[in-house]
Amino acid sequence: MKKWSLLILLAIFVFAPVAYSSDKQEVIRFMSASEPGYYSIFVFWDKKVTDYQKLNNEMLAILYDDKVMSATKISKYNFVNVNDMTHPYHYKSLLDLKQSPTIVLLDHKGIILKTSNPKELLQVMLMEGGK
């Protein structure tokens, strides 16, 4: 009986990190832009600490900035409430989200930027668009 218990514990500690990392890779693939030259933006927010309307207005001001619109192509733009358990992934733990809001910018390869500062997103989008 001790051998079986030891084997089960060993299996949990060996395979649990593998399952977690594959879920993280899966969520990053899901979030990533569909093709080169395009970008995805995911805005993770907690309605308990972040004013959605203010955040949405700030994000739209960035996305509709003339320089951003001419320099970048956005294929996905999503707001995700981290407390909403109806999403297919538990983003908060998979992406290690500590602040609200957290803005994640991705290209077709994966995460380019993870920030809580919308102005930093603007700077990076302008740099990425200039490539």
N, C-alpha and C positions, 0 to 999 in steps of 0.2 A: 504494500500500500504506500509506503514511503517513497518507493521508486517512482510510482505513478504520479504522486503529488509533485515530486521533484521534476519529473519530465514535463508535467503540465505547466509548472511555474517557469521552467526554462523556456518552453515554447512561447509563453506569453511575453517574456522579456526579449526574446529573439525576434519574434514576428510582429509584435505591436509597433515598434518603430518603422518597420517596413510598410505596414498598412497605413500609418500616418503619413509617411513621406509620399506614398503613391496617391493618397487623397489630396495632398497639397499640390502635387504635380498635375493631378486631374483638374483641380479647381483653377490652377493657373492656365492650363490649356483652354478650359472653358471660357475664362475671362479674356484671354489674349485676342488681339486683332486677327482677322481671318487671313490677311495677306500682307506682304511687305508694302510699306508706304502708308499703312493705316494704323490707327491707334484706338485703344479702348480706354475708357475712363470709368472707374467704379468709385463711387463716393459712399463710404460706410459711415453711418451716423447713428447715434443713440438718442432717441427722442426725449429721453430723460434729461439730457445735458446740452443738446444742440437745437437751436431754433431752425427748423426745416426751411421756412420761407426765406429767412435771411441767407442761409447757406445756398439755397437754390438760386436766389438772385445773384449772389456772388459768383457762383459757378457759371451761370448763363452770361454774365458780363464778360467772363474770361472766354467762353466758347464763341461768343459773338463779336469778340474783338476783331477788327478788320485784319490785323496782322496774323492772328491765329487762324482765322478762316481761310486766308490765302496761303498759309504756310503748311497747314496740317489737314489730314483727312481723318475724321472720327467715324469708326464703324460701330462702336458700342458706347453708350453713355447711360449708366445705371446708378440710381440711388438705392442703397440697401440699408434697411433698418437692421442693425445687428441683433436686436431683440426679437425679430420676427422669425419664428421657428418653422415657417412654411417654405423657406428657401431650401434648395437641394443640398446646400453645404452649410456647415457651421463655420462661416467665414472668420468670425472673431478668434476662434482658437487656431484654425488652419493657417491664417495669415498673421497671427500674433498681433492683433489689433489692440492697441493700448489706449488710444485717444479717440475722441469724437470731435470733429470728423477726422477720418483718415481717407485720403484721396490716393488712389492707386492708378498709375498710368502704365499701360502695357503696349508693346508693339507685338508683332507676330511671333517673336521669340520668347516673350515673357515680361516680367516686371522691369520697368525702367526707373520708376519713381514711386516711393511710398512716403507721403508727407501729410501733415495736418495744416499746412500753410497753402491756401489757394494761390497766393502770389508766386510761390515757388513752382507750382504747376505751370503758371503762365510763362515763367522764365524758361523752364525746361521745354515746353511745347514750342516756343519760339526758336530755341536752339535746335531741337529735333527737326523742325520744319525747314531750317536753313541748311540741312545736310544734303 
